[in-house]
Amino acid sequence: MAIDSALPSPLGIPVCEKDAKALRFIEEMTRNADSVQERVLAEILSRNGETEYLRRFNLDGATDRDTFKSKVPVVTYEDLQPEIQRIANGDRSAILSSHPVSEFLTSSGTSAGERKLMPTIHEELDRRQLLFSLLMPVMNLYVPRLDKGKGLYFLFVKAETKTASGLLARPVLTSYYKSEQFKTRPYDPFNVYTSPDEAILCVDSFQSMYIQMLCGLIMREEVLRVGAVFASGLLRAIRFLQLNWKQLADDISAGTLNPNVTDPSIRKCMENILKPNPELAEFITKECSGEKWDGIITRIWPNTKYLDVIVTGAMAQYIPTLDHYSGGLPLACTMYASSECFFGLNMKPMCKPSEVSYTIMPNMGYFEFLPHDPNYPPLSPESPPRLVDLAHVQVGKQYELVVTTYAGLNRYRVGDILLVTGYYNSAPQFRFVKRKNVLLSIDSDKTDEAELQKGIDNASLLLKEFNASVIEYTSYADTTTIPGHYVIFWELLVKDAANSPSDEVLNQCCLVVEESLNSVYRQGRVADNSIGPLEIRVVKNGTFEELMDYAISRGASINQYKAPRCVSFTPILELLNGRVVSKHFSPAAPHWVPERRR
């Protein structure tokens, strides 16, 4: 859809005509959210109504909402898995979409331990590019003169695989960075990166990070904003600088490139960027060789106006560490997207992280909302859900997002729980509350209670020969380390103190838990280095009774109390950590390879 409208924008004064068109487009879409949604659904059904999947529900050519809602069921990934598997195996008939599936986007969510495969079509790249194009026009209303410098963004491609039929399966941003839309994007003075495309597209994570950091240091005076996709990614970049500043300074001083960077395209492009600069090298050495790293971002990149990272949901745990390294720079969350669909943008990107709300753009897909109430019984075919349309959600209520896409997902439960905070024109604004059923998350990993329990069960088998067992456990995501890591508190029953499990056995228990977790977690450990080794902290006997006493003292019912499987409340963590008798870490990385999808 072209960005063009005669409507004026009340958002503010645009800095250029391109921004003016983008802001008018936002205004047009949000003023007419319900009619846009009606048109989007009609387009999707007109296009995909004759697919094998939709023919099952006897729409008979209908494209209206009432017929669609009355006949097409709300589904999960597991419901669609047989159709997705057929596409992955090479069936090219119109199963879900009338347009050919161009590739699969791998979700950070998992099914049976493996990444979910989300079918997509070529034109979705244009739709995603459209949402990207709206971000800077909004940001320019709040932060002036961003065209006078560059953005230091740490962006990476991740491992991609192929299905049995040869279709690519890869994360959505990897797909975007490798697309022609990204590689041949027109020059935009408001969106210039310090990182060359060759570094972003390098599959070797060390070489990619090294060059992106090196270029950021060389162009330090030009950097106006620093970012990554997730907060955890930016903190990994800071940790990389802590570990590699000396080699980076040596390269800058001599004007020669680290021999460990072997990618030919990177070495060639760096010939025009890397020149001897002993003065800059001396500055980097002075700033990085000391003990103090607080405010390091603004010390090295003094013109930085904000950090562009996602700090909502599980990423909120990194805010204090980001504040430490940046001296309290504003944290901008600009957009809300997933592998299934790109959804919307933050109209006030410089607001506090706790106030971030995303305005859903009604042209991106057809959106419905399932009222979320943990006290309600689960959905069943006998009691189908009553979903609410985008323009009719209620402020203050929580909903689970359900999406219908041009690529062939119909009434698909995304799993995100959102809180309605208000409206912009007739388009609702949502705060991301949580990912449904997620217990632990460090980066893009999402571990639920069932997976963790399976890991505990498997590790407990190692204790049997010592006549020992796990009485109780809980967990938390420790983000005080970089990268962060999972911590599991174990209370053990050891029947023979003379035959207690050794440190080596308990370390091995950590690895067994990791081997039991899903492929996204294991990829984070092995390939992305975004998650540290899992840790088990053994606590004194009676610790979980104390935990129950504490919960009851705060009003919990003794009859209904269950030990939480994940904790984050500071007093509870202090109680647990105060009773730790030993700490154990995974001695090796778990098994992970980017296997061909079957």
N, C-alpha and C positions, 0 to 999 in steps of 0.2 A: 504494500500500500504506500503510495507516494505521500511524503510529508508536504502538504500544501493546503492552505486554508486562508480565507479572508478574515477569520475571526481575530480580534485583538487578543493579546495575552495580559491578564491581570496579574500574572506572577511577578512581573518586574520588567525592567527595561533591558532588552537583549543587547548584546555587545556587537552583533553583526546580523546580516540578513539571514544567514544560515540558521543562527540561533532563533531568530524571530519565527521562521517557518516551523522549527521543532516545537517551540512553545505554543504556537497556534494549534499545531496538531494535537498536543497534549490537551489543550483546552477543548478542542472539538470532540475528542474521544471521551473525555470525562464528563462533559456536559450532556452527552447523549449515551451514557453507558448502557442503559437497558436496550435501546434500539440497536446499538452496535452489537450487543450480545445476541440479540434476535437474528441479526443479519449474519453474524459469524456462524451460529449454529445452522442456519439455513444453507450457508455455503458448504459447510462440512458435510451435511446430510445429502445435499445435491450431488456432491462429489463422491462420497463414500457409501451412499445408500444402497448401491448394488454390490457391495463387497460381501464376501461369504459370511462374515460375522454379522453384519447388520441385517442381511436377508433373513436370518434366523428369527428375527423379532417382528416380521411382517409389518414393516412401516408403510409399505405400499406407496412409496413416493412421497410420503408426508415429510415436511421439513419444519413443522412447528414444534414449539417447546412441549405443549401438553401431550402430544402423541409420543414424542421422544421419551419424556419422563414416565409415561404410563407403560411403555413397552420395553424399554432398554434397561437392563439391570445395572446396579452399582457393583463394580468389580474391584478385585485386588490383583496384584501381579500373578499370584498363584492361579487365579481363574483364567488368565490369558496365556499362561505358560505353554500349553499345548500348541496354540497358534503361533506364538513367538518361536517355539522350537522348530516348527515346520518351516518358517521363513529362514531361520538360521541354517537349516539343513538343505535349503536350496529350492523350496517351493516358491515359484515366482507368480503364482496366481494371485488375484486380488483378494487376499484373506482379510486384512485389516484396513488397507488403504488402496484406493484405485490407482494411486501413483506408486511407482516402484520404490521399495525400501532401499535407500542408498547406503545405509550403514546402521549399526546399532550404537547407541550412546549408553555407556555403562554407568549405572547409578552407584552412588556410594552406599545405598541401601542394598541388602543382600537377601537372597532366597536360597535356602539349603546351603548356606555358607559361601555361595558364589555371587558376584555382582549381578544385579538385575540388568537385562538387556532391553533397552527402550528403542523401538523402531523409529527411524526418522526418514525424512524425504529431503531432496535437494533444496526445495524452496524454504525449508525451515531455517536455513542459514541466513536467508534474506530477512526473515522475520526476527531472528535473534540480532542481526546487525542493526535492524531498525531500532530495537530497544537500546542497544549500545549507543546509538547516535543521539539519543535523547539525554544521556547522562551529563555530558559536559555543558550543554546549553542551560541546564538547571544549575549546575555547580557554578557556572560563570556569573549567575545572579548573586551569589554569596561570597565568592572569592575573586577579586579583580586581578587582571593582568596575568592570567595563567598562560597567555600566549607569549609571554616574555621569557619563558624558561622551559624546562623539561620535567618529565615525570620519571623518577627512579622506581620502576615496578619490577618485582621479582616474579617473572612469569615462566612457567615450565610446561613442556609436553610430558605426558606420562606414557607408560607402557601400553601398547595396543596389541590386540590379538586378532585372529580371524576365526570366523565360524567355520563349520565343516564345509560350507558352500563357498567360502572365500570372502564373505562380507566382513568388513572391518568392524571391530568392537573396541571402542575407546571412550574416554571421558569427554564430556561436552566441550570443555575448553580446549582440549587437545585437538578435537575436530575443528574448532573455530580457528585456532592458531595455524593449523595446517591447510586451511581453506584459502582459495583465491581471494575471497572477500577480505581476509586479513593480510595476506602477502602482497596484494596489489592495491591496498587501501590508498586513497588519495591523500596527499599531504594536508595535514590539519594543524595549524600552529598551536591550537589548544590541546593537542593530543600527541605530543612528540615524546618518545621514550629515549632514555639514555642507552638502553640495551639494544644492540643490533638484533635484527630478526634471526640471524644465524645463531646467536646465543640462545634465544628463546626456543628455537626449533631443535637445538642439540639434545639428543636423547640421553647423553651422559650427564647425570645430575651434577657431578662435581665440576665438569668443564663449563656447563651452563651457568651455574652459580658463580663460579670464579670470574668468568668474563662479565657477567652482569654487575657483580660487585666492583670489579676493576674499572669498568666504564663509569659506574656511579661515582667512584672516587676521582677519576680523571675530570669528570664534569661537575664536581661538587658545588661549584659556585652557581651553576645553571639550574640545579635541582630545586623545584618549587613544591613538589609533593613526593612522598615516598609511600609505596604500597605493595601489596600482594593480594592474592585472592582472600585467604584467611589470615586472621591475626597470627595463628601459629606459624604460617609461612614466613611472615616478616620477622618473627622472633628467631626462626632458624637462620635467616640471613644474618642477623646480628651475631648469633653464635658462630656462624661461619667466619665472620670478620674477626671475632675474638681468637679463633683458631688459626687463621691464615693471614693476618695483617702483615706479618713480617715478609712473607713471600710476595704479597701484593705490593708492599712498599719497595722491595728490591726490584720488581718488574718496572715500577714507575720511575725509580731512580735511574735505572740503566736504559730504559726504553726497550727492553727485551721481554719476550713472553715466556712464562713458565713452560718448561718442556713437557710437563704433564698435560698441557692443553695440546691435543694432537689433531683435533678436528680441522681438516684443511680449509674449509670455508670460514671458520672462525679465525684461523691464523691469517688468512688473506685479508679479511675485513679489518682486523686489528692493526694492519700495517699503516692504515690511514688515521688511526685513533691514538695508538700508543707511541709517545715520544719521550725522550729522557726529560725528567722533571725532578731533580734532586730536592728542590725546595718543597714540593708537594710530598715527596716521600718522607722528608724530615718531619713535616707537620703530622702525617699519619702515624709515624713512629711515636711522636710525642704524645698524641692523643690516645693511642691504643696500648702503649706499653705500661701505662700506670694501672693501679688497682681500681680506680674509679671509672665506672662505665655509666653512671647515671647521666642522663642528658646527652648521650653519645650521638644520637641522631642529629640534634640541633648543633652540636659542636662540629661535626664533620660536614653536615649539610645545613649551613646556617640560614639559608633562605626558605627552608621548608615551612609551608603554611598549614599543612594538615597531613595526616596519615590516612590513606585510602585502603581500608581493610574491613572485612566482615567481622563485627564483634557482637553480633546477636546470637541467641541460642547458646549452644555449647561454647562458642568462641568468647562469650562474655567473661569467662574465667581468666582470660589473658589481659584484660584491661589494666589491672594494676602494674603488670610487668611492662606493658607498652608505655604507660605513663612514666614509669621509672626511666626507661631508655630514651624517651622523647622529651622529658621535661614537661609533660602535660599538654602536648599538642592536641588540637581537635582530632577526633576520630570520625571519619566520614564513612557511612555505610550507604552505598549508592543504589544498589539494585537487589531484587529478589528473583532468583531463578533456580531451576533444577534441570536434571536430565530430561524429565518429561516435557517441560515447557518453561519458557521465560515468562514471568508473571507481571512484574511492575518495577517501579522505581521510588526512591525516597525524594519527596518534593522539598524537604528541608534537610539536605545532606549534612549540614554542620550542626545539627541538634546533638544533644547528649545521647550517648549510646542507649540509655534507659528509655529514651523518648522516641527511638527510631520507629517509624511507621512507613509501610510501603503502600503506595497507591497502585491498585491493580489496573493495568491497561486492558480495556475490554476487547481490543482487537487481537490479542495474542492467542486466544483460545476461548472455549466456552467454559465458564466457571460456575460451579454449584458448591453449596456449603452444607455440610452435615453437622447439625448441632452437636457439640461435644459436651457430654456430661458423664463423668466416670461412674456415676451412681446408676445410670440407665443400664438395662440389660443389653447384652451384645446383639448386633443385628442378626436377623435370620430371614430365610425366604418367607416365613409365615408373618413376619412383621417388617415389611420393607420400609426403608427410611424415607422420611419426607424431607427432601432437600430444599434449600432456600436459594433463590437466584441472587446473582451478584448485587443487583441494585436494591435488594430487599433485606439484607442482613441487618441485625440490630446492634447498635453501639453498646459496648460493654459485654457482649456475648462472645463465647468461644465457639469456633467451628473447625471441622476437619475439611481441608481443601479437596475438592473432587473436580477433575478436569476432563474435557473432551477436546482432542487436538486434531489438526488437519492431517497429522501423520497416522491417525487410526486408533488412538486410545479413546474409548467411549465410556464416560462416567467412571473414570479411574480414580481410585482413592490414593492420593499422593502420600498421605501419612503425616503431613504437617498440621500442627494445631495452631490456629491463628486467633488473635483477639481483635475485635473491631474497635478501633479507637476514634473513628470519626469518618467524615466524608470530605472529599475534594470534589466540588460540584456534585454530580450524582454517582461518582465512583467511590466505593468504600476504601478506607485506609486500614491496614492491618499491622499489628505487631506480631512478630514471630514469637510464639510461646515455647514450643518444643517440637521435637520429632517424636512421633508416637512410638511408645515402647522402647525408646533408647535409654540404656542404663549408663553406659560409659562412652565418652568420645574425647579424643585428643586432637585429631585433625579431621580428615574426611571419614574416618572410621565411625561405625555405629554398632555398638555391641549391646544386645538385649539380654534380659535376665536368663532366658533359656540357654543362650550360648555360653554365658558365664557359668551357669550351673553345670552344663556339660563338661566344661573345662575343669571345674572343681571335682566332678565325679571321676573324670579320667585321671587327674593327679592323685586323687585319694587312693587309687589302686596301688600306687607306689608305697603307701604307708602300711599296707596290710601285713607285709612280712615283719614289720616292727610292732604288730598288734596295736597300731595307733589309728586314729580316725579324726576327721574334722568335725568338731561339735557344732560350730557356728562360724559364719563368715560374713563380711561385708567388704565394700570396695570403694575406691574413689579415684578420680583422675587427677594425678599430681602434676600440676603445671608449673611448679617452682623450678623444675629442671628443664633444660632445653636440649633435645625435644622432651616433651612431657611423656609420662608413662603411667600405666595402670598399677595401682597398689591394691593388694588384697590382704585384709586382716584375717588371720586364721586363729581360732582357738582350738587347740588340739587336746584330744584325750589320749594320753600315753599310759598304758597299763603297766609297763615295766620301764622305770626310769633308767635302768642299766642298759636298756635296748632301745633308746630313743632314736628317731630318724636323724641321720647325720646332716651336716651342712650341705654336703654334696647331694644327698637325696632331696633335700628341700629346694636346693637350686634347680635340680632336675624337675621338681614339681612345677616350678615356674615355667619351664620350657614346655612341659606337657600341656599346661593351660593355654599357652600361646599357640601350640600346634592345633588346639581344639577350636580356636577362634576363626572367624570368617576370613576370606581371601583379601578383603579390603584392609583389615588389620595387618595381616601378614605382609601384604605389599608395602604398607607403611613402615613396617619394621625392616624389610629386606631391601626393597628397591628405592623407596622415597626417603628413607632415614627421617621420617616425620614422627616416629614413635620410638621411645626408648625401651630398654629391656623391662619386662614385667617384673614386679617386686612382690614378694610375700613377706608380710610382717607378722610373726607369731606373737600373740599377746598372752598375758598371764591368764591362768584359769580363773573364771569368775568375771572376766571383763564384760562379757555380753549380758550377764545378770546386772552389772552396774549400768550398762547401757539401757536396759529395760527400766531400771529404777529411775534413771534420769528422765526417760520419756514419760513415765507415769507421773513424775513430779511436775511435768509440764502439761499434764492433762490427758495423756493417752489412757485408753481403757485397758486395764490389765487382762480382761477377757479377750480383747481383740488384738492385743499387741503382737506384732511379728517383727523380728529383727530386720531392719532395712537392708536391702542388698546393695545399696549405694548411698553414701553419705557425703555431704558437703558443708553442713552446718559446723562452724568453727568450734564451738564447745564440744561437740561430739568427736571431732577429729582430735582435739586436744586430749580428751579422755582416752581415746584409743591409742594415740601416740605415747601417752604417758605410761602405758602398760605394755609396751613392746619389749620382748625379751630377746628377739633375734630378727635379723633382716637377711633376706635371700633374694638373689637376682637370677634371671635366666642366663645360663652360661653361654648360650649361642643364639643365633637367629633362627626362627622357625622356618620350615620349608615353604618356599613360594617360587613358582615360575609362571610366566605369562603363557599358560597352556592354550592350545587351540580349543575353542568352544565347540562342544558337540551338540 
